[in-house]
């Protein structure tokens, strides 16, 4: 039998398929906790689906093969072509769809065929996808027109023999000396540390983190999870559920009996994602956020079965770039659907090439 496509347009429709969705996530080609139900459903509730939300689900005799959250747009990079682009919450920096590992090519072919025959869009834009991951390779195997629209790399932590060995290999002697000095200064302020691995009750620490994040620049600029009731609900639900599932790792620094830094990471398979960090700006001279990164690195090396951590940042994060030695390439790609989609992507490539040539000419002038 051919795979069956169902388009889910709201929170309620997605909530009705949580059981097969969880099973798909457990057997996905690439893990992506941000598209699992325990994160995506709170994200949709916080940000709203919008009228253009389309979550394409692909089934085979009751088995969920793939889940593709999209939003429909009428333009692509300024061109008048209808596009299905990855749906993302403002906190998302990973949008790899969940696709069953043993049916990935079948699933992607069904997706492209359905879009071509239904005429819902001529271009697919898949954002924030690992450039060297198996999903990206599978996409190249089934799609005739794939164009990279954005590419960057961000820090990646791969487990070493020990945390101290890793730090010696990854960090300069000067940086390690600075970190030891910062730790000593915080100890003089009565520093204590926390390291809550999977399985502990993190409820109280989650509330401390949310309050700490909201007290700093993220709170003032509206980027903290507690900056609005909607995002507070999202952040609290995600962190509490991650804790309940044994998928939350939180480290932190306390001084004078109050939290001054926290780092929250989410575990997915043999990897993890450095989800959120916060620090007390009144302690900025002591770099508590950097010390929390050191604690996170050490705690990560004690986690059983977790081999890597994605920094989950934009590429210009100087803190982790100085402390982590590996990099992960991330890209956004556009897929042309049918001849019309291929035409528009060809036009985009020509315009992009001309823009690059004009920029080089301006620099040379």
ABEGO torsion letter per residue (X at the ends): XBBBBBBBABAAAAAAAAAAAAAAAAABABBBAAABAAAAAAAAAAAEAEAABBBBBBBBGGBBABBBBBBBBABBGGBBBBBBBBBBBAABABABBBBBAAAAAAAAAAAAAAAAAAGABABBBBBGBBAABAAAAAAAAABABBBBABBBBBBBBBBBABAAAAAAAABBAAAAAAAAAAAAAAAAAGBBBBBBBBGBBAAAAAAAAAAAAAABAAAAAGABAAABAAAAAAAAAAAAAAAAAGABBBBBBBBGGBBABBBBBBBBEABBBBABBBBBAAAAAAGAAAAAAAAAAAAAAABBGBABBBAGBBAABAAAAAABABBBBBBBBBBBBEAAAAAAAAAAAAAAAAAAAAAAAAAAX
